């Protein structure tokens, strides 16, 4: 793997920043691709790349995620409904992916959620 020309990348980042008329910078896909490729170079991890090019960690993370082709994990809402088939009130958690947890008492759920703090 050839040695990265970090100065050339830095100039490209600054050129694209300077060309931005609005407050938010929109980097070209080619520049993003080159920056993501730099992370794969020996001795150039994400933190070193973001510091050297004055980029945010979140931007580089997003670009790497896009380049991998994998969708960004997202939080999904959970609906808690009481299980009406039991004489004692128990909860049933149903998740959007079809998973189901049943038989929880309200106190059990409170204890579980309290442990996430």
PyMOL commands that set and color helices and strands:
alter all, ss='L'
color gray80, all
select helices_A, chain A and resi 6-18+29-39+46-53+57-68+106-114
alter helices_A, ss='H'
color red, helices_A
select strands_A, chain A and resi 79-83+90-94+100-104
alter strands_A, ss='S'
color yellow, strands_A
deselect
rebuild
show_as cartoon
